[in-house]
Amino acid sequence: AIDFRGGAYSFGDLTLDAPGFGLIDGTAVTLNAHDLTLANSSTDLGACDGATTAACGTGALTINAHEIAFGSGTIRTYGYGANVTLASATGIFAQGKGGFDAGPAAFSIQAPFIGDRAVALLPGEEALIPALALTTTGQMTVSNPTGAEAGDIEGTPGGSIALSGGDVSILGGTIRATAGELDITSGHSLVVAD
């Protein structure tokens, strides 16, 4: 995992390829980027538990970006058991078979669009059907606080988007799995509005 000390970090375009994000010390980490790509080409470390992996903790993680794209592999959080926020001005895009597991944290996803996006292929490359799973055992809230429109985003048919939380509230924005599967799972309550 990539470990951070508490504080704010700013980048331009950035790719982070790791099994997860950890908290070394402090209570909160904020990552700011323009175009951010998240992926995990390493071995999955497993969910936070404090026994076989790092503890879930009580910290907070906020990721702000113009856009957030997910490649393949699952990224997990360690030490950020209170709150995790993914905020994107334009959208959160599935471009591989990936996921983000916020452990037990209250998981806030703020974007006008969550879904698949067509990827330009080089000659001879095989198309990858995108899949994205965003998960927490705590409260998940999906919203579009800026009220921005998703716009015309070319998709990849057959993709899947999965949202899972202890409680799930979807309060705006567009969630799309082009000619594919949208799976929303809640352990307790499900609210869909706007």
Buried (B, 14 or more C-beta within 10 A) or exposed (E): BEBBEBEEEEBEEBEBBBBBBBBEEEEBBBBBBEBBBBBBEEEBBBBBEEEEBBBBBEBBBBBBBBBBBBBBBBBBBBBBBBBBBBBBBBBBBBBBBBBBBBBBBBBBBBBBBBBBBBBEEEEEEEEBBBBBBBBBBBBBBBBBEBEBEBEEBEBBEBBBBBBBBBBBBBBBBBBBBBEBEBEBEBEEEBEEEE
